[in-house]
Amino acid sequence: MIKPLGDRVLIKPLAAEEKTKSGIYIPNSSKEAPAQGEVIALGNGKIKEGKTHTFSVKKGDKVLYSKYAGDEVKIDGTEYKIMKEEEILGIL
């Protein structure tokens, strides 16, 4: 597994919805990339003015992030995103 550095977070995106809340199935061509994921690993924290600041999220949290946030990486066939904590919009 990869260990993020500094204030970066490793996130595993959640799978796209297969059907709408009303029960209509969504074809693969119309599925949007999810902007939600699970925190898998955290870096050491952001260092500002000589002090390390802790993260607002923790391993296992489900988070919401911007659609274009972070960098996509593939590890052992699984897709992940690495992004700065500040790119996370909220905890679900």
Secondary structure, DSSP 8 states (H G I E B T S, - for coil): -----TTEEEEEE----SB-TTS-B--GGG----SEEEEEEE-S-EEETTEEE--SS-TT-EEEE-TT-SEEEEETTEEEEEEEGGGEEEE-
